[in-house]
C-alpha cells in the first residue's frame, strides 16, 4: 500500500531562530504588530510503500532521524495520512 508521510521539522524552542526573527522584523515593518513570534521550519512529504500505517510511520521516523532533521537543533513530528 502507498502512504503519505507528512514530516514537520521545527527549530527547538530554546534555540534562536534567525529566519523567524528576520520575518518577524519584516512583518512589524509592514505594520503587522500583532504578530508576537515567528518560527520557520520545514514541511516534507514522503510517499512510502509499506504493508501498514505503522510500518510507514517507522520508515518516515527513521528518515527524519537519519537525514531530514538535525536532532541537536530541531524537533520533528511524523503524521501518516
LODOTI-785334 format. One line per field, with one value per residue: residue in one letter; x, y, z of N, C-alpha, C, O in turn. Coordinates in Angstrom, 3 decimals. Each point is the difference from the previous one (the first is absolute). Example, Ala and Ser with C-alpha at 12.3 -4.5 7.8 and 13.67 -1.06 7.14 Angstrom:
LODOTI-785334
rest <- [A;S] $
nX <- [13.190;-1.386] $
nY <- [-5.690;1.069] $
nZ <- [7.800;-1.385] $
caX <- [-0.890;0.820] $
caY <- [1.190;1.190] $
caZ <- [0.000;0.060] $
cX <- [0.900;-0.770] $
cY <- [1.200;1.090] $
cZ <- [0.000;0.730] $
oX <- [1.036;0.509] $
oY <- [-0.019;1.108] $
oZ <- [0.665;0.169] $
***
This chain:
LODOTI-785334
rest <- [X;X;X;X;X;X;X;X;X;X;X;X;X;X;X;X;X;X;X;X;X;X;X;X;X;X;X;X;X;X;X;X;X;X;X;X;X;X;X;X;X;X;X;X;X;X;X;X;X;X;X;X;X;X;X;X;X;X;X;X;X;X;X;X;X;X;X;X;X;X;X;X;X;X;X;X;X;X;X;X;X] $
nX <- [0.837;-1.675;2.131;-1.674;2.124;-1.286;1.497;-0.498;0.775;0.413;0.043;2.065;-1.508;1.088;-0.794;2.083;-1.661;2.080;-0.112;0.141;2.068;1.191;-0.406;0.991;2.180;0.420;-0.105;1.787;1.618;-0.562;1.319;1.505;-0.984;-1.582;1.101;-0.801;-1.134;2.229;-1.487;2.219;-1.735;-0.017;-0.349;-0.189;0.136;-0.955;1.118;-1.724;1.869;-2.221;1.169;1.483;-2.045;-0.732;-0.856;-2.130;-1.536;-0.463;-1.373;-2.221;-0.996;-0.480;-1.861;-1.925;-0.590;-0.870;-2.199;-1.855;0.655;-0.013;0.462;1.709;-0.481;0.129;-1.887;-0.452;-1.048;-0.595;-0.201;-1.151;0.729] $
nY <- [-1.183;1.099;0.402;1.069;0.178;0.237;0.956;-0.298;1.483;-0.718;2.210;-0.732;-1.071;-1.885;-1.076;0.835;1.482;-0.709;-2.185;-1.542;-0.428;-1.466;-2.181;-1.027;-0.503;-1.963;-1.851;-0.445;-1.089;-2.170;0.108;-1.480;1.900;-0.399;0.571;-1.857;-1.378;-0.060;-1.505;0.114;-0.583;-2.063;0.429;-1.745;0.237;-1.418;-0.355;-0.552;-0.927;-0.146;-1.199;1.493;0.180;-1.909;-1.518;0.276;-0.734;-2.193;-0.707;0.283;-1.541;-1.975;-0.094;-0.262;-2.051;-1.325;0.477;-1.104;-1.588;2.228;-2.189;0.385;-0.228;-2.181;1.170;-2.015;0.711;-1.810;0.719;-1.529;0.463] $
nZ <- [0.000;-1.006;0.625;1.040;-0.726;1.809;-1.385;2.165;-1.505;2.094;-0.466;0.489;1.264;0.533;-1.808;0.053;-0.041;-0.506;-0.515;1.617;0.758;-1.235;0.275;1.739;-0.235;-1.038;1.251;1.283;-1.113;0.199;1.807;-0.748;0.666;-1.529;-1.873;0.964;-1.361;-0.222;-0.710;-0.176;-1.299;0.902;-2.177;1.407;-2.231;1.455;-1.907;1.332;-0.841;0.307;1.509;0.821;0.930;0.918;-1.435;-0.653;1.463;-0.040;-1.618;0.240;1.280;-0.959;-1.253;1.113;0.697;-1.598;-0.284;0.506;1.449;0.250;0.156;-1.383;-2.202;-0.529;-0.395;0.893;-1.878;1.196;-2.129;1.145;-2.086] $
caX <- [-0.837;0.726;-0.346;0.668;0.506;0.224;0.982;0.174;1.276;0.043;1.105;-0.334;-0.552;1.017;1.029;-0.314;-0.402;0.325;-0.965;-1.238;0.196;0.026;-1.383;-0.729;0.365;-0.646;-1.436;-0.179;0.240;-1.207;-1.079;-0.707;0.587;-0.668;0.764;0.931;1.151;-0.007;0.940;0.042;0.392;-0.127;-1.062;0.499;-0.907;0.618;-0.892;0.654;-0.612;0.114;-1.085;-0.944;0.207;1.052;1.282;0.278;0.404;1.345;0.910;0.092;0.729;1.413;0.486;0.134;1.119;1.286;0.320;-0.862;0.038;1.196;-0.618;0.669;-0.588;-1.370;-0.900;-0.853;-1.237;-0.378;-1.418;-0.304;-1.364] $
caY <- [1.183;1.267;0.933;1.299;0.435;1.434;0.223;1.408;0.207;1.351;0.222;-0.182;1.238;0.713;0.542;1.175;-0.270;1.239;0.235;0.446;1.379;0.879;0.111;0.791;1.403;0.431;0.161;1.208;1.128;0.140;0.453;-1.153;-0.031;-0.990;-1.245;0.044;-0.878;-0.776;-1.113;-0.510;-1.401;-0.682;-1.001;-0.980;-1.106;-1.193;-1.067;-1.200;-1.298;-0.790;-0.956;0.528;1.383;-0.030;-0.169;1.268;0.944;-0.389;0.380;1.463;0.406;-0.307;0.986;1.285;-0.087;-0.191;0.948;1.160;0.935;0.035;-0.119;0.882;1.331;-0.041;-1.082;-0.353;-0.751;-0.793;-0.353;-0.801;0.277] $
caZ <- [0.000;-0.047;1.070;-0.011;1.304;0.107;1.058;0.370;0.675;0.563;0.932;1.411;0.574;0.773;-0.884;-0.801;-1.383;-0.724;-1.079;0.633;0.491;-1.171;-0.497;0.990;-0.242;-1.241;0.251;0.801;-0.914;-0.819;0.863;0.578;1.341;0.849;-0.048;1.128;-0.196;-1.241;-0.058;-1.370;-0.056;-1.288;-0.159;-0.963;-0.300;-0.566;-0.463;0.520;-0.253;1.228;0.228;0.986;0.428;1.021;-0.696;-0.675;1.049;0.412;-1.083;-0.017;1.207;-0.238;-0.969;0.689;0.943;-0.671;-1.067;-0.214;1.130;0.847;1.319;0.955;-0.115;-0.501;0.380;-1.131;0.207;-1.169;-0.104;-1.184;-0.498] $
cX <- [0.883;-0.540;0.740;0.390;0.231;0.895;0.164;1.290;0.061;1.233;-0.477;-0.406;1.054;1.063;-0.517;-0.336;0.249;-0.969;-1.305;0.103;0.003;-1.411;-0.834;0.306;-0.650;-1.485;-0.277;0.259;-1.198;-1.209;-0.808;0.557;-0.673;0.728;1.102;1.238;-0.173;1.066;-0.099;0.498;-0.158;-1.197;0.464;-1.058;0.796;-1.096;0.706;-0.823;0.240;-1.215;-1.054;0.339;1.148;1.388;0.391;0.484;1.433;1.035;0.199;0.782;1.491;0.612;0.226;1.200;1.347;0.366;-0.780;0.040;1.342;-0.491;0.712;-0.700;-1.485;-0.777;-0.852;-1.217;-0.327;-1.486;-0.198;-1.447;-0.335] $
cY <- [1.248;0.919;1.309;0.341;1.501;0.224;1.493;0.101;1.456;0.149;-0.256;1.335;0.825;0.660;1.214;-0.442;1.272;0.310;0.532;1.432;0.985;0.207;0.832;1.488;0.549;0.228;1.265;1.247;0.258;0.435;-1.128;-0.261;-0.991;-1.338;0.096;-0.852;-0.755;-1.078;-0.582;-1.442;-0.550;-0.953;-0.923;-1.085;-1.133;-0.950;-1.314;-1.230;-0.850;-0.904;0.516;1.450;0.077;-0.145;1.285;1.042;-0.287;0.415;1.512;0.515;-0.255;1.001;1.350;-0.013;-0.009;1.105;1.313;1.032;-0.127;0.016;0.803;1.353;0.000;-1.163;-0.316;-0.770;-0.716;-0.318;-0.776;0.272;-0.930] $
cZ <- [0.000;1.086;-0.222;1.430;-0.072;1.206;0.199;0.814;0.453;0.886;1.433;0.599;0.743;-0.868;-0.762;-1.422;-0.811;-1.142;0.566;0.485;-1.164;-0.550;0.966;-0.176;-1.251;0.173;0.799;-0.844;-0.903;0.823;0.618;1.398;0.944;0.000;1.056;-0.199;-1.305;0.127;-1.406;0.038;-1.407;0.057;-1.123;-0.166;-0.627;-0.450;0.341;-0.350;1.243;0.139;0.959;0.313;1.012;-0.640;-0.718;1.004;0.441;-1.055;-0.025;1.207;-0.166;-0.976;0.672;0.941;-0.704;-0.982;0.037;1.120;0.728;1.436;1.082;0.035;-0.351;0.625;-1.217;0.476;-1.290;0.079;-1.300;-0.389;-1.148] $
oX <- [1.136;-1.210;1.086;-0.837;0.702;-0.344;0.300;0.149;-0.169;0.476;-1.159;0.550;-0.094;0.809;-1.184;0.660;-0.884;-0.338;-0.586;-0.938;-0.561;-0.371;-0.807;-0.906;-0.460;-0.548;-0.958;-0.664;-0.215;-1.106;-1.042;0.683;0.485;-0.228;0.819;1.048;-1.124;1.132;-1.097;1.016;-0.055;-0.308;0.275;-0.489;0.769;-0.972;1.096;-1.203;1.147;-1.026;-1.127;1.087;0.802;0.955;1.169;0.921;0.791;1.068;1.128;0.786;0.824;1.129;1.004;0.762;0.954;1.181;0.582;-0.295;0.533;-0.417;-0.531;-0.057;-0.661;0.573;-0.129;0.003;0.149;-0.498;0.469;-0.914;-1.097] $
oY <- [-0.025;0.178;0.018;0.051;0.486;-0.358;0.736;-0.657;0.918;-0.978;0.242;1.041;1.226;0.779;0.089;-0.884;0.852;1.164;0.940;0.781;1.090;1.121;0.823;0.833;1.142;0.971;0.719;1.020;1.123;0.123;0.248;-0.996;-0.210;-0.817;0.918;0.308;-0.275;0.285;-0.286;-0.299;0.745;-0.576;0.453;-0.548;0.215;-0.214;-0.265;-0.054;-0.272;0.201;-0.493;0.489;0.933;0.655;0.388;0.765;0.923;0.503;0.476;0.939;0.829;0.448;0.664;0.966;0.621;0.225;1.060;1.172;-1.097;1.043;0.141;0.651;1.033;-1.001;0.822;-0.633;0.564;-0.462;0.419;-0.108;0.074] $
oZ <- [0.473;0.141;-0.580;0.902;-0.887;1.126;-0.940;1.030;-0.803;0.576;0.336;-0.358;0.045;0.506;-0.327;-0.547;-0.089;-0.217;-0.537;-0.164;0.111;-0.351;-0.433;0.041;-0.020;-0.524;-0.286;0.188;-0.456;-0.527;0.606;0.238;1.112;0.892;-0.036;0.567;-0.418;0.388;-0.478;0.627;-0.979;1.043;-1.111;0.988;-0.937;0.724;-0.492;0.255;0.355;-0.649;0.005;-0.309;-0.032;0.418;0.021;-0.290;0.194;0.349;-0.124;-0.125;0.386;0.201;-0.260;0.048;0.469;-0.266;-0.230;-0.234;0.169;0.504;1.102;1.043;0.109;0.429;-0.908;1.056;-1.085;1.026;-1.059;0.818;-0.553] $
***
